Amino acid sequence: MSIREALLSVEGEDAPSIQPIIDALSGLGFDERKPARGSFSVLQADQVAGLTVAQRCTLQAAVQAVAAGRGAGSATGAGANTFNDTTATYLKACLPAFDAHQLWGSASQLRLLLAETITPGLPLPAPAAARLFQQRAELEGPLVSTAASAAAASADDLSAHVRHVMLGMKPCVGSEMYTAKTTSIVVEDTLRLIAERQPEAMHIHMDRNTTDASEATIKSLRPGFMCWVNGALVLKGEEKAHSRQLEAAIKELTTKMSTAWAAGLVPDKRPPCMLAFAAAGTLLQFFCIQPPESDGDRVQATPISAVLDLTTALGRLRALTASCNIWRLLAGYASQAPTVPLESGHIMRSPDGLRTCCLLQGFFRKSIANFATEQAPFASFELLQDVYSQMSKPEHRRHIIQVYDIEGHAGPQLLNDVYTVHVAPVGVPCQGAPADLRTLARAVSGVLRGLAALHSEGFVHRDVRWANVIFLPAERRWLLIDLEHAGLHDCDCSGAPYPLQHWSHRTLDAGGKYTFRSDLRMLAEQLLCWVELDEGGRDLRQQLLSGQLTAAAALEHEWLVGSGLE
């Protein structure tokens, strides 16, 4: 039983009469949808300011009834144990997973599945059910009164949520924020409730786009709402302020991130279709987006529901039913889904929040806030522009990370002290050395090719370690990334702000200079010093540590010859 239901169960009370109590409790941090038992256990009615004597008596009656383990008006039947919440059991019974391959099926089949009636029906608290069924008799069946079912009567959290969607939610119009609030209740809150009660079903998490103006570029390329299952973006949503903008929301479904995972991350596996919704004002419609067969194919969003009007009880019920059935589709998919190593659209942040990285459609977007103090002391903006420009020469493009041309601009940008760069190709960041020596040799060859490209143009990397190496699964090769600490050969690093975190006492040459040899010593220490090498690997490591080889010469070492051929 929720706080609101406990107050409504007091004899003689209704929604308008308890609203001042709800408002007062909200001001103290209490959520009306949360279970009353836990909330009321720390509450004294006389602690709540601003209530009339009658309102205080109502609150006290509800608190006492909850403490006694009964509803104040015994709405669910005498002796019912309202605090043995069986939401998890009820959800398991009414939301069995659909077939694992449905997300690779047709739009017409998905439309049927989204509309499938939930059986047994979604529970609704008895007083609310009586009023609603009197007004709309056809809703009884898909919805079931807690008075008519013992199982429904004890599914407290679920029935509270259903009541909130069907009767408590008041859709507002006028801004995208209002639209997002409405759809988050119907879609997002429904999925979160089920996920909390069935955590074993899948690895699922959700996010919404930032409202930070400094990240406007991300907002223009990233869906408004995102939901990932096992790393795949399988559900997204776009929201607009007014109902007349529904077509604009639908159009954005086809222009922002239309595949579940980036090309090449899961070789030999075709992505599933992506589920989606477009919301505008009080209207909501669900879609499926089939992955394009090739890069030139047009992305299409196919409707898998009617346009639902959330101001009507029938529209809200259909939207709630669709959200529950989306869970069933995702649960089926998760049972046989691959694990995707990088989540499209997910923003990764440094602990201090100043550095972000986000995988978008075919490229990564990196940003560094407070550039003048955080990064410029190591590498000026002009130097980074030059590094990326030189690395874009045809002879270097395959061997090191590249800038990605977006909106007619290729290269780093600096605006309002925020540095951004878009880079490609998309690969999986390495967590450490590969398990076997032949694979390790291929990875080291890939890094040496990147260093050879930098060194040929007079630059040094200065941060050579596994975290700055990516693996391209479809091509089975490794690439050096993260040029933001690059510098010029023979640069003076003897004073502040140096040394960098991963340098050792052997990194710098005489006079505190960082040279080509410094990069190769870092490679030896970071990539080859924590593995059990054979004789050839130990010889290469020793030559790199002693400065006997250039990057180009190292690629000719017998331990690497043949392993890094492309």
N, C-alpha and C positions, 0 to 999 in steps of 0.2 A: 504494500500500500504506500502510495506516494504522499507527500505532505498535502498536496491539493486534495487528494481523495480522502485523507483523514479529516480534513476540515469540512468537506462536502458531506461526509457521513454523519456529522452532527445534526441532530434532528432540527428541521426548520431552516437549514442553511442552503443557499444555492450559490451559483457562480458570482453574481453581482455582490452578494452580501459578504462573501469571504475575500473579495479582491483587495480591500484595504489591509487585511491581515497578510495576504500574500505579498503585497507591496512592502509592508513593514519588515517581514521576514527576509525579503530580497535585499533590503537595505542592510541587513546584518550578514549577508553572504549566503543565505539559505536558498537552495534551488527547489522550486515547488515540485519538480519531477523526481527528486531524489527520495529514497525510501524514508518514511517518516520515523521509523524506529530509531535509526542511527542519529537522525537530526534532532529529534525531540529528547533524546537521552541527555543532550548537553544544553537544553533550553528550559528556562523558567518563564512562564507566561508573563510574569510581572517585569521581566527584563526588556520586553518589547515596548518601546515608547510610541506614543501617538495613537493608541487604540482607545476606543470608547469602552465603557464598562461592559457592554454587551459583547463587543468583539473580543475583549480579554476573556470573558467567560467562555465564548466559543473556542478560543485557542486552548484554554485550560481543559475544557472537556475533551478536545481532541488529544491533547498530551496525555491525559489520564487514561483515555481509552486505549491509546497505543501502548502505554506502560502495562496495562492489564492484558494485553495480547488479544484485543478484539477491536473491530470497527465500532465507532461511537454509535452508529445507527444499525449495526449488524447487517449491512447491505449485502454481504455475501453469504448470509445464512448463519444461524446461531451455531456457535462452537467452531466456526471455521478458523483454521490457523492461517491468518493472512501473512504471517512473516516467514513461512517456509516457502520462499520464492522459488517456484519451479520453472522460471522463464527458460533456463537452459534446456530442461527436459522437453518443454513444450515446443521450443524452436526446433529441436532435433527431430521431433515427430512430424512437424508440419513443413519443414524445409529440407527434405532429402535432396542430395545433389542430383543435378541432371547428368546426362551422359557426358563423359569426358571430352567428346569430340564435337559438341554442339557449336563451339565457337569457330569451328572450321566449316560449319554448315551454311544453309541458305538463310537469307533474310526473312523469307516467308515462314520458315520453321521457328526462327527466333521470335517472330511476332506472336506466334501461337504460344510459345513458352512463356513470354513475358506476361501474357494475359491469363495464364492458367490460375484458376482459383486456388487459394491456399486452403488446404484441408488437413486437420480441422481448421475452422475459421479463426481469424485473428481476434484475440480476446478484447473486449471492451467492458469497462466497469459497468455494473448493472444499472445504476441510475442514468448514466449517459446513454447506455444501450436502449433503455426503455424510451427515452425521449427521441432518440434518433430513429429507432425502428417505427415509432408512431408516425413520424414525418415521412420516412422513406423505407417502406416495408421491404423493398427489393434488396436492401443492404444486409438484411438478416440472412445468414448463411455464410457469405464471405466474411462477415463479422459475427461473433458469437458473444452473447452476454455472459459475464462472469457468474450470473445467477443460474445459468442453465448448464454449466459444466464445472465439475470439481477441478478438473485439470486447468481450465481457464481461470478459475477463481483464484488460484494460487500463483499464477504467472504475473506477479505484481509489476515488475519493471516493464514487461512487454505490454501489458494492458494500459499502463500509464502512458507509454509512448504512443500506442494506438489512439488513446483518448486525445493526446496532445495534437496529433496529426488531424484527427477527424473533427475535433470540437474546439481545441484550445488555440490552434494556429490561426492567426489573422493576417493573411497575406497583405503586404503593403506595396504600394506602387510609387515610383518616383526616382529611384536610383538603382544602379547595379547592386549596391550593397543590400538593399531591401530584397531584391530578387534572389541574391545569393543566400540571404538568411532563410527565405522560404524553402529553396531547394535543399539547403543543408539539413533542414528539419526532416524533409520527406525522404531524401536519398541518403545523404551522408550520415545523419544520426541513426537511421535504420540500419545501415551497414555496420556502423560502429557498435550498436547494441548487440547485433548478432555476433560480430567478431569477438566482443568481450565475453560472450557466453559460450562460444565455440572456438577457442583459441587454437585447438588442435587441427582445425579444418584447413588452414592455409596460413602462409606468411603474407599478410595484407597490411598496407598502410596507405594513408590518404594525405593530401596536402592541397592547399589553395594558393593561388598566385599572390605575390606580394603587392601591397599598396604603396610601397616605397617608390617615390618618383625617381630616385636615382637608378632604379632597375627597370625603367620603362622599356628598354630593349628586350629584356627577358619577358616582360608582360605581353609584348606584341608578338612573341614567338612561342609562348608557353600557354597551354590551356588554363582556363580559369580554375577548374577543379581537376584533380588527377587521383587515380587509384591504381596502385601497383599490386600484383600478385606474383610472388616468386620472382620479383624483379622486372616483370613485364608490365607495361602500361596497358591495362585492359579496359579501363573505363575513364572517360574524361567528360567534362561539361563546359559549356559556354553560357554566360548569362548577360542579358541586356536589361535596361531599365523598364522599357515599355513594351506592351504586347505587340505594337506595330513593328517592333524590331526583331521579331522571331526569325525572319528570313536572314537577317544579318548574323544572328547567333548561329544559324544552321551553316551559313557560308564559312564561318570561322572554324567549324568542326572539320572542314576539308582543307584548311590552310595551315593548321597548327598540329604538328606531330601526329601523323596519320598511321604510323605502324607501332606495334607493341614493343619492338626492340630495334636498335640500330642495325643496319645491314652489316653482316659479317660477324656479329657477336655470337650468334648461335648457328654455326655452319650446318648445312644440310637439314635445316628445320624451317618449314614455312611458318611465318607468324600467324597467329589466329586473327580473326577479325577483332576490331576494337569496338566495345560498346560505348555509347555516348548519349548525352542529353543536351538539348538546347532549351534554355529557359528565357522568357521575356515577359516582364511584368508578372502576371499571374498565370501565364501559359507555360506548359512543360510538354516536351515531346522527346521520345527516345529513338535512337538510331543505331545502326551498325555501320562500321566503316571497314570495308574489305581492303586488305593490303594490296597496293598496286603491283601488277605483274612485273613492271619494269619502271625505271626512273622517269620515263616520259609519259607514263599513263596518268590519266586524270583521276584524282581521288574523288569518290562519291560517297555521300552519306545517305543511306537508305532507311526510310522510316520503319520502325518496328513497333510503333504504337500510334494511336490517334493523337491529335493535339488535346491535351488534358487541361481543363480549366480548374485551377486549384481554389477558386472561390466557391466551388460546388462540392457537396459531400461525395458525389459519385466520382468526380475528377480526382479528389484527394485519395479515395479508396483505390482507384485504378493506379495512381502513382505509387501508393504504398505497396500495392500488390506487385507492381513491376519491380520495385526496389528489392522486395523479398526474393523475387524470382531471379533478379540479377545475382543475388548472393548464391542461389542454387547453381546458376551457370558458372560462376567463378569457382565454386567449390568443386564442381565437376572438372573444370579445366585444371585446377590445382592438383588434382589427384594424379595427373600424368604430365604435368607441365615441366619443361626444362627450367633450370635456374638461370636467369639472365644476369650476367655479372655487373652490368651497369644499367641503372634505371633512367630511362629517357625522361627529362623534365625535372628530375630531382636536383635541388640545389644543395651542394655540399659546401659547408662553411668551416673556416678555421675556428679554433676555440675562441679567438677574440672577435670573430665576426667580420674582420676586415678583408679577408680573402674568400672569394667564392668561385665555384666551378660548377657549371651546369651543362649536361649533355642535351643538346637541342637536335634539330633535324639535320643530321649529317656532320655535325661539328661540335666542339666544346666551346663554351664561352667562359673565359677567365676574367676576373676583375680583382683589382686591389684598390681599396679605399685609402685615403690619406697617403697618396703616392709620394708626395714630397718628403714625408718623414719616414714612411715605412719601406720604400723601395729605392727611391732616387739616390740615397747615399751609397747603394751598391751598384746600381746601373741606371744611368740617366735615360729619360724617355727617348732622346735623340739616338743614343747608342742602341737601344732596343729596336727602334725603327730600322736602323742600319742592319742589325743582325738579321732580323726577319726578312728584310729586303734581299740581302746577299744570299740567304739560305733558299730563297725562292728561285734561284737560277736553275735552269733545267738539269744541270749535272748533279744538283744536290737534292732535288725534290723527293726522291725515293728514300733517301737515307736519314732524314731528320724531320721533325714536326714542321708543318707548313701553316702559314696564315690562310684563312678561309675568306673568300670574297663574299661579303653579305651587304646587300643594299648598295652595291657599287663601291664599297670601300674594303680594301684588303690591307691589313696591317694594324698595328697597335693604335689606340686612340686614347687621348687624355682630355677629360672634360670634368670641370669642377673638382679637380684633384682626384678623380677616379680613373684609374687605368683599366682599359679593357682590351682584350684581344680574342679573336675567334680563330681557332686552330683545328686542323684535321691532318690525318684521318683519325677516326674513332677507334680506340683500342682499349684493352683492359690493363689498368695499372698493375705492375708487378709487386707482389708482396714480399718477394725474396727470391733466392736462387732456384732455378729449376732443379728437379730431383736427380736427373741423370746427367753425366758429364757431356754427352754429345749435345743434348739440348742446351746445357749451359754454354758450351762453345758457340752454338749458333746465336744465343742471346748476346754473348760478349762480342761476337762479330758485328751484330747489328749496332751495338753501342759504339764500337770502334769506327764504323762507317760514318756515324753521326759526328764523332769527334774529328775524323779526318776532314769532313766537310767544313766544320767550324774552323779548324786550324788552317785550312787552305786559304781562308779569307782573313786570317789574322786574329781570330777570336778564340777565346777559351770559354768553357762551359761553367766551371767552378762549383758545380753541385752534382757530381756524377755519383749516383746511387740508385738502388733498385726502385725507389719511389718515383724516380724521374725516367723510368723506362716503361713503355707499354708493349703489350703483345697483341698482334693482329691475328685472331684465330683463323679467319678465312684464308689468310696468306701464309700462316705459320712463320711469321718473322717478328723481330723486335725492333723498336724504334726509340731513339733518344728524344725526350721532350723537355719542357720547362726551361726556356731560355732566359727567364727573368733575372737570373744571377750571372748572365754572361758578361764578359769583359774583354779587354784587349790583351793580347799576349804581352807578357813582361810587365803587367800592371803592378803598381806598388800596393801591397795589401799588408804592410807592416804595422799599421795603426788602426784606430777605430774607423769604421764600425766592425772591422775584422778581428778575429777569424770567424768564418761561418761555422755553424754548429757541428758539421760533420768533418771538418778538417782535422788532421792529426798533426803531430809535431814534424812529420816528414813532408807535409803537403807543399809548403813554399820552398822556393829556391833561395839562394844566397841573397841577402839584402831584403828579405821579405817580399820577393817578387813571385807572382803567380804566372806560370809559364805553361807551354804545351805539356812539358814533363809533369807538371802538377796535376793536370787532368788525368794523365795516365797513371800516376801514383794513386789518385783517388779511385780510379777504376780497379786497380789491383787490390786496394784495401777494402773497398766497399763491395765489389762484385766477386772477388776471388779469394778473400781471406777467411771466409766462414764456411768453407766447404772442404771436403776431403778430396784433394786433387790427385791425379796420377802424375807420373814423372813429367810428361809434356806440359801439363797445366802448371805444375810448380815452376818449371823453367820459364814459361811465359810470365808468370807472376813476378819472378825474381828480376827478369829483364825490364819489366815495366817499373818496378820499384826503384831500380838502380838508374833509370833514365837512359837505357841503352837503345830504346826503340822509339820511333815516331808512330803515330796512329796508323799511317799507311803501311809502314814496315811491319807493325804488329800483325796486320791482317795476313801477312805472308808467313807467319809462324806456323810450323808444321802441326801444332795442336789445333789450329783453326782452319787450315787449308781444307776445303771441301765441306766444312760444317756450315759455313755462312754463305754458300753459293746461292744466288738468287735467280 
